[in-house]
Every structure is written in structure tokens, then in C-alpha cells.
Amino acid sequence: MYAQMATGLSPEITHFNTYEGAKQDLYVKDADKHNLLRPETIETLYYMYKITNKKKYQDYGWEIFQAFEKYTKVENGYTSINVR
């Protein structure tokens, strides 16, 4: 979900594409293309890294953190954004 968005941040809602012949497994409706700053994914990736010792989970978390810093950081905190 994160990698499919131009910002590198996940949309609030993602749908499984169950249509025969679909080119992508997931799709996002226009009304769902917003990110409400849910850092739980980064926390989960941290635990996955600690449990498995696979660096890919650490890398995924770092990429998402950098996207939060780049796109949502404002003067006194962070803001939700449209992730189109």
C-alpha cells in the first residue's frame, strides 16, 4: 500500500481487486486517498525486524518514516495529507 502511493504513505482504506484480469491486487478509491498519520505500521515493522532479524523490515520502516518526515511534518508537529 505504501509503495503504490506517490508519497510513500498508505491511504486510509485499500480494497482488494477481485476483478478478473485486474493488473493490480489492490486499488484505492478517490475518497480514501488520505493518510491520517497512523505510525502503527512502522512499529509493526520494527517488531518484525527484531523477531526475524531481516533487514528488509528495518528498511521498510525507515522508508515510511522518511515519507512522514517529508510530506507530513509541519512547524509544530505533523498533519494528515492526501496521498494521491
C-alpha positions, 0 to 999 in steps of 0.5 A: 500500500505504501509503495503504490502511493506517490508519497510513500504513505498508505491511504486510509482504506485499500480494497482488494481487486477481485476483478478478473484480469485486474493488473493490480491486487489492490486499488484505492478509491478517490475518497480514501486517498488520505493518510491520517498519520497512523505510525502503527505500521512502522512499529509493526515493522520494527517488531518484525525486524527484531523477531526475524532479524531481516533487514528488509523490515528495518528498511521498510520502516525507515522508508515510511518514516522518511515519507512522514518526515517529508510530506507530513511534518509541519512547524509544530508537529505533523498533519494528515495529507492526501496521498494521491 
